[in-house]
Amino acid sequence: MQRRFTAIHLYYRRRKGTGRKGITAMDILEDIIGTLRDETVKEVRRGLHWTAVVSRSCGLASTLMRESCQDGQKEGEPFGLLAGQPARELARLAASSEILKASLGLAAINSLIEVDMSRCADINAGDLLMEKGRGKNLSVIGHFPFTDDLRKVAKNLWVMEKWQRPGDYPEADAETYLPRSDIVAISSTTLINHTLSRLLILCPEKGLTVLLGPTTPMTDVLFAYGVDVISGSAVMDTKLALKYISEGANFRQLKRTGAIRLITMMKTKTTG
């Protein structure tokens, strides 16, 4: 209960404008971990695109291989005898400044979350943004496959990406465009590189804020921080998912196997 209270307290303090510097990525991660019941890690897979941890369920997180190569991490850390460890201990690696460790921690977090499937709908985040973003100012953190389609319907579309493609803006431009947006869609990989808290502070109070991607923790703790919609994934066939993750499948390929289900949860009056 204390963890949940802390998240809500920080959220309302920020909205009043008195604690903009008081919210950190660690606050969000600690509040999520504080809601989790522990379980033993059964298996870990680290593929080219996706990292999977199996404990209560199979949790996914983006490996972010390109970013991790830039970090110059020591080869082999923190790999070893991961199976058999308490999953909550592995989850605490999400706070690491090293991308590979943080990715492993997020996958462990997702493996422990008991998702309330009764609150989830089979909605693709791209379809939701197409519907809600028509004629609106829309900012997207991360270049998603549906970016070109959004550009056709949005009044203005500002895509901010570390690894820019033609038409994208640098990450630093978030300070310019997020406050001007009706809708902000943020990649959940920002939980791995610890930039989510800064981005949430920039989101307008009356706008719609969406956190999306397979890395997304499907927990209503995020609603207390000002997120309105969380859109992620659930692994329906762990054995099949692990097989293809080990073979380097990207998410589109993984989804085509039927091992993954896209799910979306929206904030209710009782969660924020």
KOLVO-942267 format. One line per field, with one value per residue (C-alpha): residue number from 0; y, z, x. Coordinates in steps of 0.2 Angstrom, whole numbers. Each point is the difference from the previous one (the first is absolute). Layout:
! KOLVO-942267
baro	c(NUM	...)
v	c(Y	...)
w	c(Z	...)
u	c(X	...)
END
This chain:
! KOLVO-942267
baro	c(0	1	2	3	4	5	6	7	8	9	10	11	12	13	14	15	16	17	18	19	20	21	22	23	24	25	26	27	28	29	30	31	32	33	34	35	36	37	38	39	40	41	42	43	44	45	46	47	48	49	50	51	52	53	54	55	56	57	58	59	60	61	62	63	64	65	66	67	68	69	70	71	72	73	74	75	76	77	78	79	80	81	82	83	84	85	86	87	88	89	90	91	92	93	94	95	96	97	98	99	100	101	102	103	104	105	106	107	108	109	110	111	112	113	114	115	116	117	118	119	120	121	122	123	124	125	126	127	128	129	130	131	132	133	134	135	136	137	138	139	140	141	142	143	144	145	146	147	148	149	150	151	152	153	154	155	156	157	158	159	160	161	162	163	164	165	166	167	168	169	170	171	172	173	174	175	176	177	178	179	180	181	182	183	184	185	186	187	188	189	190	191	192	193	194	195	196	197	198	199	200	201	202	203	204	205	206	207	208	209	210	211	212	213	214	215	216	217	218	219	220	221	222	223	224	225	226	227	228	229	230	231	232	233	234	235	236	237	238	239	240	241	242	243	244	245	246	247	248	249	250	251	252	253	254	255	256	257	258	259	260	261	262	263	264	265	266	267	268	269	270	271)
v	c(0	12	-2	4	15	7	-1	9	13	4	1	13	9	2	5	14	6	-2	-15	0	-5	-12	-14	-12	-16	-9	6	-9	-16	-1	3	-14	-12	4	-8	-16	-17	-9	-16	-11	3	-15	5	14	3	15	1	13	10	-6	-5	-13	-4	-14	0	2	2	4	19	9	15	7	-5	17	-8	16	11	-13	-1	19	-2	-11	-13	-13	-16	-13	11	-4	-17	-17	-9	10	-14	-4	18	10	10	15	1	-1	13	13	-1	11	15	-4	13	-14	-4	-19	-1	12	-10	-16	9	6	-17	-7	14	-5	-19	4	11	-8	8	3	-6	5	18	-3	1	-7	17	4	16	6	-2	9	15	0	2	12	10	5	19	2	5	-16	-4	-17	-5	-14	-4	-13	-10	10	17	3	-4	13	13	-1	3	11	19	0	-15	2	-16	1	-14	-3	-9	12	-4	13	12	-5	13	-2	-6	18	7	-9	16	10	-12	-10	15	5	-17	-6	-18	-7	-18	-5	-16	-11	-2	17	-11	-9	16	9	15	-3	11	15	-3	-2	17	8	-7	12	-4	1	-11	-19	-9	-17	-12	-14	-14	-18	6	9	-6	-3	8	14	7	9	9	8	9	7	-13	-2	-16	-14	-11	-16	-18	-17	-16	-13	-14	1	-15	7	18	-6	-10	15	12	-11	0	19	3	18	4	0	-18	-5	6	-10	-16	3	-1	18	10	19	7	18	6	17	11	0	12	-11	-1	18)
w	c(0	4	-17	-9	12	-5	-18	1	12	-12	-15	8	7	-18	-7	12	-6	16	-3	-18	5	13	-11	-7	-10	16	8	-13	0	19	1	-13	8	17	-6	-6	9	-2	-10	-5	-17	-11	-16	-9	-18	-8	-18	-13	2	15	18	9	18	6	18	3	-18	-15	0	-15	-2	-14	-1	-7	-7	-10	16	10	-12	2	19	-1	14	6	-10	10	13	9	-8	9	11	-2	1	18	6	8	-15	11	2	-19	-2	10	-15	-9	10	-8	-11	-11	-13	-1	19	0	-14	10	15	-10	-7	18	5	-14	5	17	-4	3	-15	3	-17	4	-2	-16	-18	-16	-7	-10	6	-18	-4	16	-5	-18	8	14	-10	-15	-2	16	4	4	7	0	9	-10	-19	-1	-16	0	-1	-18	2	14	-10	-12	13	13	-1	5	4	9	2	11	-1	6	-17	-12	-16	-13	7	18	13	13	18	7	-10	12	11	-15	-7	14	9	-16	-3	2	0	6	-4	9	-3	15	-3	9	16	-5	-4	15	-10	3	15	-9	-15	12	8	-18	-4	1	14	-12	-13	-3	5	-6	5	-13	-6	5	14	9	18	0	17	6	10	-17	1	16	-9	-13	-14	-7	-10	1	-15	0	-2	8	-4	-3	-5	10	-8	-18	5	8	-16	-11	11	1	-19	-1	-5	0	8	-17	-3	18	-1	-16	9	11	16	4	3	-1	15	5	17	3	16	9	13	14	-6	-1)
u	c(0	14	8	-17	-2	17	-3	-17	8	14	-12	-12	15	7	-17	-1	17	9	10	6	18	-6	-5	13	1	4	-16	-10	10	0	-19	-3	12	-8	-17	8	-1	16	3	15	8	-3	8	9	2	10	-3	6	-16	-9	4	-11	-1	-12	-6	-19	-2	11	5	8	11	9	19	4	16	5	-1	9	15	2	1	16	-6	11	-3	-9	-8	-12	-2	3	-11	-16	-13	-4	3	-15	-8	-2	19	2	-13	10	13	-13	8	17	9	6	-13	2	-3	-15	-8	2	-8	-15	-3	1	-13	-12	2	-6	-15	-17	-9	-19	-5	-18	5	10	-6	7	5	15	8	2	-18	-5	12	-7	-18	4	13	-10	2	10	18	9	17	7	16	8	-2	-14	-5	-17	9	-4	-18	-1	7	-15	-13	8	0	18	11	17	10	15	12	18	4	-8	-8	-5	-13	4	6	13	-4	4	-15	-12	1	-7	-13	-8	-8	-8	-7	-18	6	17	5	16	10	1	19	1	-1	16	10	-9	-6	-19	-2	7	-11	-16	4	-1	-17	-14	-13	-15	8	0	16	3	14	2	11	2	12	-15	-4	-18	-3	-11	14	4	-17	5	14	-11	0	-18	2	12	2	11	1	-4	9	-13	12	16	9	-3	5	16	5	-2	8	15	0	1	-18	-6	-17	-10	7	-4	-18	-2	3	-15	10	-3	-16	-1	-10	-5	-6	-8	0	-16	-7	6	18	5)
END
